[in-house]
Amino acid sequence: MKLLNAKQICDQAAAQGFGVPALNNNGGTYDVARAILEACEELQSPLIIAEYEPNLEYCGYDWAGTVIKFLAADKTIPLAIGLDHGKTPQSIMRAVRAGFTHVMIDYADQPMAENIRGTRQILDLVRPLGISVEAEIGHIIKSSDDSQQRGGTVSVEEAGEFSSEVDVDLLAVANGSTHGIFKEQHGMDFDLIPKIRAAVKMPLVQHGTCGISMPDITRLVKAGMTKINFGEGLRMNYIEYFNELSRTLNHEHHVWRIARAAKDKLKEDIKDILRACGSEGKAAAIR
């Protein structure tokens, strides 16, 4: 296992022009973790495996860190373990103690000054420990509405102001995408991304990808996004596969047989993501 932090992976990816998938493991879910790690190993893609803070309530931070490292022990790909949308210094430190190598602190719903102040606090806490830090500006909204709505966007000036005030490692910027379960999303401002990329020095992060087509994922990467987050679509597909296979598979009421078959189907979805990000075969490019 080649365990790095997300900055070490994304700085090199940004310089080489490919995207790094940040695949959410839904709070330490064993089968989803296997699907993610197996797909990335088979296609030799660098990986950030992420855990969304509310999803960790069931299994816990220590379980998530342990199961990922256990399953990744024989893998050769560069790997970072990240906390997604951490909300407090306490949750950040729980992740660090559990072996996570990257944290996102999400104060994007706060005024800019408070976002800057809070992010600086997290940097002071974890940067001496070798942990990379991601922040967000231009709050990426969450919606349960499956219409083709458009989220908010951040201005180039706001991105420049934030990055000049706080030396964060990765920066998530609102560019019209929305968190939630969607069949389609078409609201991204592709022209905004290279303008922000030119105004800041750190790699950019794309949140809210459910419903974004694979060609548009590739377009986002080419526009300047480096870390591409995937969460809702993975868990939605896994549950759909599990439900389908519980009805159709000759599983003889063995849960593991259903879980294994659902995991294998999810792997194929993940491979499509890796190809769209341009990360297939790029593991050796991360040193």
N, C-alpha and C positions, 0 to 999 in steps of 0.2 A: 504494500500500500504506500503510495506517494502522497502523504497528507500535507497539504499546503494551506495557506489562507487565500481568500478570494482575490486579493490584490495581486498576489504573486501570479495567479493564473490569468486574471483579466488584463493586467498591464501588458503581458506578452501577447495575448489574443488581440487586444486593440492595436498594438503595433503591427500585427500581421494581418489584420482585417477580417477576422472571423469571429463568430459569436460563441459564447459559452452558455450552455443550457444550465439553468438553475431549476432543478426538478424537485417539486415539493413532495415529501414522503408522508404527508398526512399524519404527523405526530408519532412517527416511529413505526408505521404499519409495515410488518415484516414482508408481505408479498409485494407491496409497492416498492419497497427498498430493493428487493431482489430484482424486480423488473427493471428498475432504473440502473442498478449497478451492472447487471448482466448485459443490458443493451449497450451501455457505454463501453464496457470491456470488449464486447464483440466488435463494435465499430471503432474502437480505440479513440474515444472522445474524452477530452477533459471534462470534468463534472463538478458542479456545485450542487450538493444534495441539501435541500432546505427543509426546515421545520417551522411551520407557522405557529406563533405563540399559543393561540387558543386551542390548537389541535393537540398540544402537549399535555393538556389537563388529564387525559385518560391514562396514557402510559408513563408520562413523565420525561423530564429532560435526561436523566441518567439512562433510562431505557433506550431513548432515541440515540444517544451518543454511543451506547454499548452495542446495539444491534447493527448500526451502520459500520462501526469499526470491525465487528465480528464478520459481517458479510463481505467487507472490503479487504480483509486481511490478505487474500490471495490475488487481489486485482493489481494490475500494473499501471492503471491510468492515474494522472494527477487528480486529486480529489480535495475539495474543501467541504466542510460541514457548516452550514449557516443557519442562524436564527432569522426568521422572516417576520417583519413587522413587530419587533420588540417594542414595548411601550414604557418600560421603566428600567432604571438602573438595576433593580433587583432581578428582573427577568434576564437581563443581559448577563449578569454575573452567574446566574444559575446555568445558563448555556455554556459559559466559559468553563465553569467547574465540571461540566459534563463532557468536556472535550471538544466543543465546537471551536472552529477556527475563524469564523466570520460571524458578525452580527449586524443586523439592520436595526437602527433606532428610528422609529417613525413618529416624528413630531410635526409632520406635514400639515396637520389640521390646526396647528398653533400659529400665532403671528411669527413673522420671519425672525424677529429678535429672539423669541423664545426657542424657536427651532435651532438657531445658531448656538444659543447658550447651552441647551440641553445636549446637542451633538458634541460640543466641546467637552462637556462633562464625561460623556461616554468615551471619547478619544483618550482623555486623561486616565480613565480607569483601565482600558484594555490594550491600548497601543503598546505600552511597555511589556505586555505579555505576548506580543507577536500576533495579536488578533486584528484582522482588518475590519473596517467600519463602513457601513453604507448608510446614507441619509436620503430623505425624500423631500422634494419641494414641489409645490403645485399639487396639493392633495389629490390623489387618484381615487375617485369615489367608488363606493361599492353599491351595487344595485341588484335587486331581485327581478327587475323588469327585463324580460328577454327581447324587448324591441331593439331595433338597431339604433340605439341612442349614442350620443357622443359625450365623452367625459370632458373635463376641463383641460386647459393647457397652461403651462408656465411660460413666462416671457424670457427672452434671451437676457434681458437686463436683470431679472430676478436670479437666474442661474449664475450670472457673473457676479452679482452681489454676494450670494451665498458662498460660492467657491472662493471668493477673495477673503472672506471672513473666517472660514473654517476649512482646515486642510483634511477633508474627508477622503477616504480611499475610493469609494464608488458613489455615484450620485444618480438616484432614481428621479426622473422628471416626468411630469404629466404632459402627455402629448396627444390627448384625446381618447385614450383607452379607458376601460372601466372594469373594475373587479366585479365578478359575478358569473353566473352560468348563462352563456349565450350560444346560440347556434351560429351567429355571424356577428362580426364587428367590422365596421368600415370607417370609423371616425378618426383614425390616426392622422396627425399632421406630419407627413413625411418630410416636408420642406423645412419644418422647424428644427429637426434633429441635427442636420449638419451645421446649422447656425449656432446651436447650443454647444455642439462638440467643439467648434472653433473658439468658443468663449471660455471654456473650462479645460483644465488639464487632466482631470480624472476620467476614467471610463464611465459611460452612461449605462443605466439599467432600465429595461423595459418591464413594467408591471402590467397586469390586467390583460393577459393574452388569450383568455378563453374565447373562442369564436373567431380569432384572427386566422386567416388561411395560411397555409404553409408558404405559398408564394409571397404573401405579405410579411411573414416572419423574415424571409430572406431579404425582402426589400428594407425592412427595419434595420437589419444588420448592415446592409450596404450603405444605408443612410448614416450610420454611426453608432447604433446601439451595440453594446458588447455583451453584457450579462442579460439574458432573456429568461424571465421567470415563467414557469408553468406550474399551475396548481389545480384549479377547478376542473379543467378538462381531464386531467389524469384520474382524479378521484371519481368523477362522474362516469368515465368509461370503465374503470375497474368495477364499480358497483353494477353497471349495466351488464358487463360480461359475467360477473358472479351470479347475478339473477338469472340470466339466460342459461348458463351452464348448470345451475342447480335444477333447472327443468329438463334439460336436454342431454346432459352428460350421464353416462352409465357410471355414476360415482359410488353407488352402493352405500350412500350416506356417510362417506368419508369426506370430511370438510377439506382435508388437505388436497384431495383430488380436484375439487372444484377450484380451490385457491391456486393450485399449480396451473391449471388450464387458463384461469383468468389472468394470472401473471404472464403467461406466455403470449396471450393476445395483447396485453398492455405493452409488452416489449416491442411489438411491431409499431404501435403508435409512437413510442419513444424514439425508435429508429428514424421515423419520418421527421420528428423534431430535430434530431441531431443533424440530419442531412440538410434541413432547411436553415439551421444555424451556421452551417458550413464547418462544423466541428468534427465531422467524421475523419478519422485518420490523423487528427491533429494532436493526439496525446504526446507524441514524441517532440512536438514543437515547444512544449512547456518544460523548461529546465529549472 
